Amino acid sequence: MAKTTESRFGKAVMEALAAQPAGEATIQTLIKWVPRYLTLTEEDRKRSPSRPNEEMWEQRIRNLKSHSTTPGNVIAEGYVEHVGRGRYRLTKAGRIHLGG
């Protein structure tokens, strides 16, 4: 099975943020919460070649900021904002996109 699409992965990140106080969370909190909103595929669960102690989906969370100008990225789309080192917040647009 292929890795989770960028849009589905981004939605899980937004759902995890929406469940946090003030819609804000650290990378570690996102790593803890994202699997509650997403069924990880075999591809998602493969070990990262550059970070052997992480699975590929965890690396995708860590790469949110570095891929923030890529179309489809939740930051690029305006749904999530980077608010400090390793911290993200769901934007008003992100809440609307989730339906509330």
Secondary structure as the mmCIF struct_conf table of DSSP 4:
data_model
#
loop_
_struct_conf.conf_type_id
_struct_conf.id
_struct_conf.beg_label_comp_id
_struct_conf.beg_label_asym_id
_struct_conf.beg_label_seq_id
_struct_conf.end_label_comp_id
_struct_conf.end_label_asym_id
_struct_conf.end_label_seq_id
HELX_LH_PP_P HELX_LH_PP_P1 ALA A 2 THR A 5
HELX_RH_AL_P HELX_RH_AL_P1 GLU A 6 ALA A 18
TURN_TY1_P TURN_TY1_P1 ALA A 19 ALA A 19
BEND BEND1 GLN A 20 GLN A 20
HELX_RH_3T_P HELX_RH_3T_P1 PRO A 21 GLY A 23
STRN STRN1 GLU A 24 THR A 26
HELX_RH_AL_P HELX_RH_AL_P2 ILE A 27 TRP A 33
HELX_RH_3T_P HELX_RH_3T_P2 VAL A 34 ARG A 36
BEND BEND2 TYR A 37 TYR A 37
TURN_TY1_P TURN_TY1_P2 GLU A 42 ARG A 45
BEND BEND3 LYS A 46 LYS A 46
STRN STRN2 ARG A 47 ARG A 47
HELX_LH_PP_P HELX_LH_PP_P2 SER A 48 SER A 48
BEND BEND4 PRO A 49 SER A 50
TURN_TY1_P TURN_TY1_P3 PRO A 52 ASN A 53
BEND BEND5 GLU A 54 GLU A 54
STRN STRN3 GLU A 55 GLU A 55
HELX_RH_AL_P HELX_RH_AL_P3 MET A 56 ARG A 62
TURN_TY1_P TURN_TY1_P4 ASN A 63 THR A 69
BEND BEND6 THR A 70 THR A 70
TURN_TY1_P TURN_TY1_P5 PRO A 71 GLY A 72
TURN_TY1_P TURN_TY1_P6 VAL A 74 GLY A 78
BEND BEND7 TYR A 79 TYR A 79
STRN STRN4 VAL A 80 GLY A 84
TURN_TY1_P TURN_TY1_P7 ARG A 85 GLY A 86
STRN STRN5 ARG A 87 LEU A 90
HELX_RH_AL_P HELX_RH_AL_P4 LYS A 92 LEU A 98
TURN_TY1_P TURN_TY1_P8 GLY A 99 GLY A 99
#
